[in-house]
Amino acid sequence: MTAIGVQAQRLPVQRRPHRSFFESFIRTLITVCAALAVVLSSVSICDGHWLLAEDHLFGLWHFCTSSNQTGPHCLRDLSQAGVPGLAVGMVLARSVGALAVVAAIFGLEFLMVSQVCEDLHSRRKWALGCVFLLVSFVLSSGGLLSFVIPLRNQVTLIGFTLMFWCQFTASFLLFLNAVSGLHINSITHPWGQFRKF
């Protein structure tokens, strides 16, 4: 037997540390909830109708008025709504909301890759995914504020539509998943470590 063969036999075999069922379940749950947040936020932004105030429907893309005689009449020019700063606020809300979805998708990708391809960098990928989710939460919250602030005089709690609450729920899920993911990453041991030979 050659010297290389003898040294190869002496080298300890590196095995992937076994993860507990509870840790795997929590990480899978975080990944699924992050995916749900991405879907909710995407649907909410695409629909865009977030506030109903009397006979006015305010949205990210349209401003609609309705009456019993004529039915709904929607305008894409939000400056005609008669609300100061509405057009600028909606452009900001749309842009920031779309960036939030993009950041959440990147974060979700990193979470999934860290789960599927377990290697020495899995913990870093998981942490990076959680950071992307946290950035997405900040952007999503900024989008919500950009919508609410120009319409503060028209806002009522029951006036918010289901699409607004979907976006609010998605923002909350993004924050919860990001913080939970970073926490579980800090309390568990690395999945792979270099060993000294």
C-alpha positions as CSV (number, residue, x, y, z in Angstrom):
1,M,0.0,0.0,0.0
2,T,1.3,3.4,-0.9
3,A,2.0,6.2,1.6
4,I,-0.9,8.2,0.1
5,G,-3.3,5.3,0.7
6,V,-2.1,5.0,4.3
7,Q,-2.7,8.7,4.9
8,A,-6.1,8.5,3.3
9,Q,-7.1,5.8,5.7
10,R,-6.0,7.8,8.7
11,L,-7.9,10.9,7.7
12,P,-11.2,11.1,9.7
13,V,-14.3,11.1,7.6
14,Q,-16.2,14.3,7.7
15,R,-19.8,13.7,8.3
16,R,-22.7,16.1,8.2
17,P,-23.8,16.7,11.7
18,H,-27.3,15.4,12.3
19,R,-30.0,18.1,12.9
20,S,-32.8,17.5,15.3
21,F,-36.3,17.2,14.1
22,F,-37.3,20.3,15.9
23,E,-34.7,22.4,14.3
24,S,-35.6,21.1,10.8
25,F,-39.2,21.7,11.5
26,I,-38.7,25.3,12.6
27,R,-36.4,26.1,9.6
28,T,-39.0,24.6,7.2
29,L,-41.8,26.6,8.9
30,I,-39.8,29.8,8.5
31,T,-39.2,29.1,4.9
32,V,-42.9,28.3,4.2
33,C,-44.0,31.4,6.0
34,A,-41.6,33.5,4.0
35,A,-43.0,32.1,0.8
36,L,-46.5,32.9,2.0
37,A,-45.4,36.5,2.7
38,V,-44.0,36.8,-0.8
39,V,-47.3,35.6,-2.3
40,L,-49.4,37.9,-0.1
41,S,-47.3,41.0,-0.8
42,S,-47.2,40.3,-4.6
43,V,-51.0,39.9,-4.8
44,S,-51.6,42.9,-2.7
45,I,-49.3,45.2,-4.8
46,C,-50.7,43.9,-8.1
47,D,-54.3,44.5,-7.0
48,G,-53.4,47.8,-5.3
49,H,-56.9,48.8,-4.0
50,W,-56.1,49.5,-0.4
51,L,-58.5,52.1,1.0
52,L,-62.2,52.7,0.7
53,A,-63.4,56.1,1.9
54,E,-67.1,56.8,1.4
55,D,-67.5,56.7,-2.4
56,H,-63.8,56.9,-3.1
57,L,-61.5,53.9,-3.7
58,F,-57.8,54.7,-3.3
59,G,-55.2,52.4,-4.7
60,L,-51.6,52.2,-5.7
61,W,-52.4,52.3,-9.4
62,H,-55.9,53.9,-9.7
63,F,-58.2,56.3,-8.0
64,C,-61.9,55.4,-8.3
65,T,-65.1,57.1,-7.6
66,S,-68.5,55.5,-7.6
67,S,-72.1,56.6,-7.5
68,N,-75.5,54.9,-7.9
69,Q,-76.2,56.5,-11.2
70,T,-72.9,56.1,-13.1
71,G,-71.1,53.2,-11.4
72,P,-67.3,53.2,-10.7
73,H,-65.1,55.6,-12.6
74,C,-61.4,55.0,-12.3
75,L,-58.5,57.4,-13.1
76,R,-54.8,56.5,-13.5
77,D,-53.9,60.2,-12.9
78,L,-53.8,60.2,-9.1
79,S,-53.3,64.0,-9.0
80,Q,-57.0,64.4,-10.0
81,A,-58.0,62.8,-6.7
82,G,-57.7,66.2,-4.9
83,V,-55.4,64.8,-2.2
84,P,-52.1,66.7,-1.8
85,G,-49.0,64.5,-2.4
86,L,-51.1,61.5,-3.3
87,A,-49.4,60.9,-6.7
88,V,-45.9,61.1,-5.3
89,G,-46.8,59.0,-2.3
90,M,-48.3,56.2,-4.5
91,V,-45.2,56.2,-6.8
92,L,-43.1,55.8,-3.7
93,A,-45.3,53.1,-2.2
94,R,-45.3,51.1,-5.5
95,S,-41.6,51.4,-5.9
96,V,-40.7,50.5,-2.4
97,G,-43.3,47.7,-2.3
98,A,-41.9,46.1,-5.5
99,L,-38.3,46.3,-4.1
100,A,-39.6,44.7,-0.9
101,V,-41.0,41.7,-2.9
102,V,-37.7,41.4,-4.8
103,A,-35.7,41.4,-1.6
104,A,-38.0,38.8,-0.1
105,I,-37.6,36.6,-3.1
106,F,-33.8,36.8,-2.8
107,G,-34.1,36.0,0.9
108,L,-36.4,33.1,0.3
109,E,-33.9,31.7,-2.3
110,F,-31.1,31.8,0.2
111,L,-33.2,30.1,2.9
112,M,-34.2,27.3,0.5
113,V,-30.6,26.8,-0.8
114,S,-29.3,26.6,2.7
115,Q,-31.8,23.9,3.5
116,V,-31.3,21.8,0.4
117,C,-27.5,22.2,-0.1
118,E,-26.1,21.6,3.4
119,D,-22.4,22.5,3.4
120,L,-19.9,24.6,5.4
121,H,-21.6,27.8,4.2
122,S,-25.2,26.9,5.0
123,R,-25.4,29.0,8.1
124,R,-24.1,32.0,6.2
125,K,-26.6,31.5,3.5
126,W,-29.4,31.2,6.0
127,A,-28.3,34.3,7.8
128,L,-28.0,36.2,4.6
129,G,-31.5,35.1,3.6
130,C,-32.8,36.4,7.0
131,V,-31.1,39.7,6.4
132,F,-32.8,40.0,3.0
133,L,-36.1,39.3,4.7
134,L,-35.4,42.0,7.3
135,V,-34.6,44.5,4.5
136,S,-37.8,43.5,2.8
137,F,-39.7,44.2,6.0
138,V,-38.2,47.7,6.2
139,L,-39.1,48.4,2.6
140,S,-42.6,47.0,2.9
141,S,-43.2,49.1,6.0
142,G,-42.0,52.1,4.2
143,G,-44.5,51.3,1.4
144,L,-47.4,51.1,3.8
145,L,-46.4,54.4,5.4
146,S,-46.0,56.0,2.0
147,F,-49.6,55.0,1.3
148,V,-51.1,56.0,4.7
149,I,-49.5,59.3,5.3
150,P,-50.9,61.2,2.2
151,L,-54.4,59.7,3.0
152,R,-54.3,60.3,6.7
153,N,-57.5,62.4,6.6
154,Q,-59.4,59.7,4.8
155,V,-58.1,56.7,6.8
156,T,-60.5,54.7,8.9
157,L,-59.8,51.3,10.4
158,I,-62.7,49.7,8.6
159,G,-61.9,51.5,5.4
160,F,-58.8,49.4,4.7
161,T,-59.5,46.7,2.2
162,L,-58.5,43.1,2.3
163,M,-55.5,43.8,0.0
164,F,-54.1,46.3,2.5
165,W,-54.4,43.8,5.3
166,C,-52.7,41.2,3.1
167,Q,-49.7,43.6,2.7
168,F,-49.8,44.4,6.4
169,T,-49.7,40.7,7.2
170,A,-46.9,40.0,4.8
171,S,-44.9,42.8,6.3
172,F,-45.4,41.3,9.8
173,L,-44.5,37.8,8.6
174,L,-41.3,39.1,7.0
175,F,-40.2,40.7,10.3
176,L,-41.2,37.6,12.3
177,N,-39.4,35.2,10.0
178,A,-36.3,37.3,9.8
179,V,-35.9,37.7,13.5
180,S,-36.8,34.0,14.2
181,G,-34.4,32.8,11.5
182,L,-31.5,34.9,12.9
183,H,-32.3,33.7,16.4
184,I,-32.4,30.0,15.6
185,N,-29.2,30.4,13.6
186,S,-27.5,31.9,16.6
187,I,-28.6,29.2,19.1
188,T,-27.8,26.2,17.0
189,H,-24.4,24.8,16.3
190,P,-22.9,25.1,12.8
191,W,-23.9,22.2,10.5
192,G,-20.4,21.8,9.2
193,Q,-17.1,22.7,10.8
194,F,-13.5,22.3,9.7
195,R,-11.6,19.8,11.8
196,K,-8.0,20.0,12.6
197,F,-6.1,17.1,11.3
